Amino acid sequence: MQHLMPWRLRRIRDRMALWSMRFVPGIDTLRVADGEPAASLLAVGDIALGDKVEAVANEHGPERILGPVRQMLEQSDLRVGNLESVLTSEDRPNGSLGTFLKASPQAVQVLAYGRFDALTVANNHCMDFGVSGLLESMSVLDNHGIQHCGGGASHAAARRPALLQTKGVEVAMLGYCDDYRPPRDPELQAGPAPACDDAIVEDIRDARGRADIVIVQMHWGYEFGLYPLLTHRVRARKFAEAGAALVLCHHAHVPMGIEVWGRSVIAHGLGNFIFPMSEYLRTGHPWTDRSFAVKVFFAKKGILRVEILPVQIRPDQSVAPLHGSERRQMVGAIRRLSSGLLDDKRLQSVEDDRMARQALKYVEALTRRGHDPAYLQEMAQLFCAPSKREVVAWLLRHRSRAAVELGSLLQMSMGAAGGLAPRPSPEWQEGGVRQLVRQFTCDVPFGADPLGRTP
């Protein structure tokens, strides 16, 4: 692997690059078509209500969290977002690996105060507390008049849209994700709607027969990168061409660019709207506490224009609009990031760098406790998610022999989840894998500025 800048120096450089965005002419409005709008919709990014957020809401009321943006929320006819933390009384995590997000059912008071009309529940944390946690969370939303999409007791239910109506315009919202935990019982069909393109296109076309405006929520990609993968940009455009007027993407925990594609609008990353700021997030990227909402003005014939509304999570867990130099910084960055969506070469470089690093991360995780059958079984089940399959497919088509062999190792692990293949021998794990990794890091050109962390 070529020499990379140390993380400490890279963080300093990242902050300087982000600071300089205040001098870039900004963009805060996208015009799609002429005409008089009939209604408006406000879309926000990731919402996690557990930990510090719930504690503040319980002590001071939900107005402490959303009071600063209450006017922004009330001035829209519809409000939608991504519910990242399940609302459940279930305490038993669905596994032992990774981070588990939840909030108590009472935390729904924050969503009710924000007058949210519909939320997608399709994300990598929706199964953190198993099928019971997901189903209870959706029931809590139902009981408070908040519609949901992207999850259900069956695959068919998860693919059904949330149907909204305002001022004579019918709106359908669909939700999908590319990473999630499987249910404890493999016979159960409950869970999120996976990000499978053929099914998504079919669902969009079906929803277009029932609604004037179709929204697609995509929880996909990787954390802390300000640019989408090239394949994700291509796929998001395909969904727009299939009939989605608005494609909303999230999961990176940071904002990304936004573009008009035909008569549709694609926001490639909305960032965190409500999210407890952990050490992991603070060190992951300087802008995990920043995001933007999009206010969409539309009529029966489609979207007319979109306004970009930058916001920030403050230390007291409240969400507030950005003003002054911080707002200029954000809208300048969004303009730069949006221009970068046209740079196929750059997006492909970001994707290749990300795929290579994820492959090394997965191989290291797989071999860390190679003698523990329970650990290997859980890892193998997690590897079956669409995002992991994308990494394996990238490895298997790579020109490097070491990449192909590492891809075969991960593919073997996927088979092991269903008892279809034996796990690798300890001897091969301890010796052969290290040699393959060394060769892989020599064969693959890692980016000196990895993961698209700066505009």
Residue pairs with C-beta under 8 A, 6 or more apart in sequence:
1 441
1 442
1 444
1 446
2 445
2 446
2 448
4 446
4 448
4 450
5 13
5 448
10 453
11 286
13 454
14 285
14 286
14 453
14 454
15 286
17 454
17 455
18 286
18 287
18 329
18 333
18 454
18 455
19 329
21 328
21 329
21 330
21 332
21 333
21 336
21 455
22 325
22 326
22 328
22 329
22 332
23 332
24 332
24 333
24 335
24 336
24 455
25 332
25 335
26 328
26 330
26 331
26 332
26 334
26 335
27 308
27 331
27 334
27 335
27 338
28 307
28 308
28 309
28 331
29 305
29 306
29 307
29 308
30 258
30 260
30 265
30 305
30 306
30 308
31 304
31 305
32 260
32 263
32 264
32 265
32 302
32 303
32 304
32 305
32 306
33 263
33 301
33 302
33 303
33 304
33 305
34 304
35 299
35 301
35 304
36 299
36 304
37 297
37 298
37 299
37 304
37 305
38 167
38 168
38 169
38 298
38 299
38 300
39 77
39 78
39 166
39 167
39 169
39 297
39 298
39 299
40 75
40 76
40 77
40 78
40 295
40 296
40 297
40 298
41 76
41 77
41 78
41 79
41 80
41 171
41 215
41 246
41 295
41 296
41 298
42 72
42 73
42 76
42 78
42 79
42 80
42 293
42 294
42 295
42 296
42 309
43 79
43 80
43 81
43 215
43 246
43 248
43 267
43 270
43 293
43 294
43 296
44 79
44 80
44 81
44 82
44 270
44 273
44 291
44 293
45 81
45 82
45 250
45 269
45 270
45 271
45 272
45 273
45 291
45 293
46 81
46 82
46 84
46 123
46 250
46 251
46 253
46 270
46 271
46 272
46 273
46 274
46 275
46 291
47 81
47 82
47 83
47 84
47 85
47 111
47 119
47 273
47 274
47 275
48 84
48 85
48 101
48 103
48 125
48 272
48 274
48 275
48 276
49 57
49 85
49 87
49 103
49 107
49 110
49 111
49 274
50 85
50 101
50 102
50 103
50 107
50 276
51 276
51 278
52 276
52 277
52 317
53 65
53 103
53 107
53 110
53 274
53 275
53 276
53 317
54 103
54 104
54 106
54 107
56 64
56 65
56 316
56 317
56 318
57 64
57 65
57 107
57 109
57 110
58 106
62 109
62 110
62 112
62 113
62 114
63 70
63 113
64 316
64 317
64 318
65 110
65 113
65 274
65 317
65 318
65 319
66 73
66 110
66 113
66 114
66 274
66 318
66 319
67 318
68 318
68 319
68 320
68 321
69 293
69 311
69 319
69 320
69 321
70 113
70 114
72 293
72 295
72 309
72 321
73 79
73 114
73 115
74 115
76 295
77 166
77 167
78 117
78 118
78 164
78 166
78 171
79 114
79 115
79 116
79 117
80 116
80 117
80 118
80 119
80 120
80 173
80 215
80 217
80 248
81 116
81 119
81 120
81 273
82 119
82 120
82 123
82 175
82 217
82 219
82 248
82 250
82 270
83 111
83 119
83 120
83 121
83 123
83 137
83 141
83 148
84 101
84 123
84 125
84 275
85 101
85 102
85 103
85 107
85 125
86 101
86 102
86 103
86 121
86 125
86 126
86 128
86 129
86 133
86 134
86 136
86 137
87 102
87 103
87 104
87 105
87 107
87 108
87 136
87 137
87 140
87 141
88 102
88 104
88 105
88 129
88 132
88 133
88 134
88 136
88 137
88 140
89 104
89 105
89 136
90 102
90 129
90 130
90 132
90 133
90 136
91 129
92 129
92 130
93 100
93 128
93 129
94 100
94 127
94 128
94 129
94 130
94 133
94 181
94 183
94 184
95 181
95 378
95 382
96 378
97 375
97 378
97 379
97 382
98 382
99 125
99 280
100 125
100 128
100 129
101 125
101 128
102 128
102 129
102 133
105 136
105 137
105 140
108 140
108 141
108 144
108 146
110 274
111 119
111 141
111 144
111 146
112 144
112 146
116 146
117 146
117 147
117 164
118 146
118 147
118 148
118 149
118 162
118 164
118 173
119 141
119 146
119 147
119 148
119 149
120 148
120 149
120 150
120 173
120 174
120 175
120 217
120 219
121 134
121 137
121 138
121 141
121 148
121 149
121 150
121 151
121 175
121 192
122 149
122 150
122 151
122 158
122 175
122 176
122 177
122 180
122 192
122 193
122 217
122 219
123 150
123 177
123 180
123 192
123 219
123 250
123 251
124 177
124 179
124 180
124 181
124 219
124 251
124 385
126 134
126 137
126 150
126 151
126 177
126 180
126 191
126 192
127 133
127 134
127 180
127 181
127 182
127 183
127 191
127 192
128 181
130 183
130 184
131 153
131 183
131 184
131 185
131 188
131 190
131 191
134 151
134 190
134 191
134 192
135 153
135 190
138 148
138 151
138 152
141 147
141 148
142 148
147 162
147 163
147 164
147 173
148 162
149 160
149 161
149 162
149 173
149 174
149 175
149 193
149 217
150 158
150 174
150 175
150 176
150 177
150 192
150 193
150 217
150 219
151 157
151 158
151 175
151 190
151 191
151 192
151 193
152 158
152 159
152 160
152 190
152 193
153 189
153 190
154 189
154 190
155 189
155 191
155 193
158 191
158 192
158 193
159 174
159 193
159 199
159 203
161 172
161 173
161 174
161 203
161 207
161 210
161 211
161 214
162 172
162 173
163 170
163 171
163 172
163 210
163 211
164 170
164 171
164 172
164 173
165 171
168 300
169 212
169 213
169 298
169 299
169 300
170 210
170 211
170 212
170 213
171 211
171 212
171 213
171 214
171 215
172 207
172 208
172 210
172 211
172 213
172 214
172 215
173 214
173 215
173 216
173 217
174 193
174 200
174 203
174 204
174 207
174 214
174 215
174 216
174 217
175 192
175 193
175 216
175 217
175 219
176 192
176 193
176 194
176 195
176 196
176 200
176 216
176 217
176 218
176 219
176 220
177 192
177 193
177 194
177 195
177 218
177 219
177 220
177 251
178 194
178 195
178 218
178 219
178 220
178 221
178 385
178 386
178 387
178 390
179 219
179 220
179 251
179 385
179 386
179 387
179 388
180 191
180 192
180 194
180 385
181 381
181 382
182 191
182 381
182 382
182 384
183 190
183 191
186 418
193 199
194 385
194 386
195 218
195 220
195 386
196 386
197 235
197 238
200 216
200 239
200 242
201 238
201 239
201 242
204 214
204 216
204 239
204 242
204 243
204 244
205 242
205 243
207 214
207 243
208 214
208 243
212 300
212 301
212 302
213 245
213 246
213 298
213 302
213 303
214 243
214 244
214 245
214 246
215 244
215 245
215 246
215 247
215 248
216 239
216 244
216 246
216 247
216 248
217 248
217 249
217 250
218 232
218 236
218 239
218 247
218 248
218 249
218 250
219 249
219 250
219 251
220 232
220 249
220 251
220 387
221 228
221 229
221 232
221 249
221 251
221 252
221 269
221 387
222 229
222 251
222 252
222 354
222 358
222 387
222 451
223 251
223 252
223 253
223 254
223 284
223 285
224 252
224 253
224 254
224 284
224 285
224 288
224 451
224 453
225 252
225 254
225 350
225 354
225 451
225 452
225 453
226 252
226 254
226 255
226 256
226 257
226 269
226 287
226 333
226 337
226 452
226 453
226 454
226 455
227 256
227 257
227 268
227 337
227 340
227 341
227 346
227 347
227 350
227 452
228 236
228 249
228 256
228 257
228 268
228 269
228 341
228 347
229 347
229 350
229 351
229 354
230 344
230 347
230 348
230 350
230 351
231 351
231 390
232 249
232 268
233 268
233 341
233 347
236 247
236 249
236 261
236 266
236 268
237 261
237 266
239 247
240 247
240 261
240 262
240 264
240 266
241 261
241 262
241 264
244 264
245 263
245 264
245 265
245 298
245 302
245 303
246 264
246 265
246 266
246 267
246 296
246 303
247 264
247 265
247 266
247 267
248 267
248 270
248 294
249 256
249 266
249 267
249 268
249 269
249 270
250 269
250 270
250 271
251 269
252 269
252 271
253 271
253 272
253 275
253 281
253 284
253 285
253 288
254 269
254 271
254 285
254 287
254 288
254 290
254 291
255 269
255 270
255 271
255 287
255 290
255 291
255 292
255 330
255 333
255 334
255 337
256 267
256 268
256 269
256 270
256 271
256 337
257 268
257 269
257 334
257 337
257 338
257 339
257 340
257 341
258 265
258 266
258 267
258 268
258 294
258 306
258 308
258 334
258 338
259 265
259 266
259 268
259 338
259 341
260 266
263 302
263 303
264 303
265 294
265 296
265 303
265 306
267 294
268 341
270 291
270 292
270 293
270 294
271 287
271 288
271 290
271 291
271 292
272 281
272 288
272 289
272 290
272 291
272 313
273 291
273 293
273 311
273 313
273 319
274 313
274 317
274 319
275 281
275 288
275 313
276 317
277 288
277 289
277 313
277 315
281 288
281 289
282 288
282 289
285 453
289 312
289 313
289 314
290 310
290 311
290 312
290 313
290 322
290 330
291 310
291 311
291 312
291 313
292 308
292 309
292 310
292 311
292 330
292 334
293 308
293 309
293 311
294 306
294 307
294 308
294 309
295 306
295 307
295 309
296 303
296 306
297 303
297 304
297 305
297 306
297 307
298 304
308 331
308 334
309 321
310 321
310 322
310 326
310 327
310 330
310 331
310 334
311 319
311 320
311 321
311 322
312 319
312 320
312 321
312 322
312 326
313 319
314 320
321 327
322 330
333 455
336 455
337 455
340 346
340 347
340 455
341 347
346 452
349 447
350 447
350 451
350 452
352 394
352 444
352 445
352 447
353 446
353 447
353 450
353 451
354 450
354 451
355 390
355 391
355 394
355 395
356 440
356 444
356 446
357 446
357 450
357 451
358 391
359 391
359 394
359 395
359 403
359 406
359 407
359 410
359 440
360 437
360 440
360 441
362 383
362 388
362 391
362 410
363 406
363 409
363 410
363 433
363 437
365 379
366 376
366 379
366 383
366 409
366 410
366 413
367 429
367 430
367 433
368 375
369 375
369 376
370 376
370 423
370 424
370 426
370 429
370 430
371 426
373 423
376 413
376 416
376 423
377 416
377 417
379 413
380 413
380 414
380 415
380 416
380 417
380 423
381 417
382 388
383 392
383 410
383 413
383 414
383 417
384 414
384 417
388 410
388 414
389 414
391 410
392 407
392 410
392 411
392 414
393 407
394 407
395 403
395 404
395 406
395 407
395 410
396 403
396 404
396 407
396 408
396 411
398 404
398 407
398 444
400 439
400 440
400 443
400 444
401 439
402 436
402 437
402 439
402 440
402 443
403 440
403 443
403 444
405 436
406 433
406 436
406 437
406 440
409 424
409 433
409 436
412 421
412 423
412 424
413 423
415 421
416 422
416 423
424 433
